[in-house]
Amino acid sequence: MITSKKGISLIKEFESLHDGDLKKIGLQPKMDPSEIWTEGWGRAMRDGKGRFLKGIANKGIAEKTATIHTAEQAEQALAEDLVPRELDVARKLKVVVNQNQFDALVSHYYNTGGSSTLFDLINRKASKDLIYKWFTERYIISGGKVLNGLIRRRKAEADLFFS
């Protein structure tokens, strides 16, 4: 399976097209609530050693190393970034899911890096209530704070999964 337009729209709704400095021409990196520098549709930036590029002190490095400057580049990067996540989701599933369920899982994986517990619940066919509760109560904290945007995203993913 590949992510449908509905799944891509969900990701875009919550990631938003990152432009950290509206005074500069083109898209600019933006620091997320966890202080990770991101570009495009939420692509996390990394330093030369593969670690997340974090903190305001790294703004200059983020701006200098950014590779996404246009909406077209952001679209291409999102398409590229979805492929390994789609493959990981497909590999982790041991049960058949519908397109909405796949899309919800890819959105979750795109934002969180995935959860073995969530896949375990789905693979062992846990109750709808248990899976819904897990979806909506986990991965809602960033930078040590509960974020309303993450609460809304997890609910939207859960609602899509069960639609």
C-alpha positions, 0 to 999 in steps of 0.5 A: 500500500501507499499513502492516499491523498487523504493520508497525505492531507492529514500529514500536511494539515498537522505538519504545515509547510515550514517557513521559519523566517517569513522575511527571507525569500523561499522556505526557511527551516523552523524549530519544532516544539521539541527544538528540532529543526525541520524543513518542508513538511516536517522533515527533521534536520540532522547534523553531520553525525546523523543526530537531530539538529536541535536548539536555537544555537543551531539556527545558522547551521539549519539555515545554511544546510537546508535543502528545501526552499520551494513548495515543489521541493517540499512536495518531493521531499515528502514523497521521498520521506513517505516511502520508508515509512510506508514500508516500515508500517507494512512490515510491522503489520501482521493483519490486513488493514484498509486504506484509512487505517494504513494512512492513519498509521503512516501519519502517526509513524511520520510524526513519532517514528512509530510505536511497537505497542500500537502495532502490537495492539493492532496485530493482536486485534485488541478492542477498538476502545483500547486502540482508540484510547492508546492512539489518543493518549500517547505521543501528545507530549513534546518538549516536556509539555502536552500540546493541543496540536498533538492531541488534535493530531492523535484524535484525527489519526484515531478517527481516520483509523476507525473510519 
